[in-house]
């Protein structure tokens, strides 16, 4: 199942940056994200903002990340 860009955006609404993967995963969980996305976020290094999140997820997930990031 692919993770959609809009799903990531909704999951991270209200996130404070910079943030590490554990912080992002907690925010996503609080926002009702599914387990697949929460798990993908947990492993991210510290990121400076939403653009960094998408770049890191694209590197890690490749074709599993669907939609447009711009």
Buried (B, 14 or more C-beta within 10 A) or exposed (E): EEBBBEBBBBBBEEBEBEBEBEBBBBBBBEBEBEEBBBEBBBEBEEBEEBEBBBEBBBEEBEEEBEEEBE
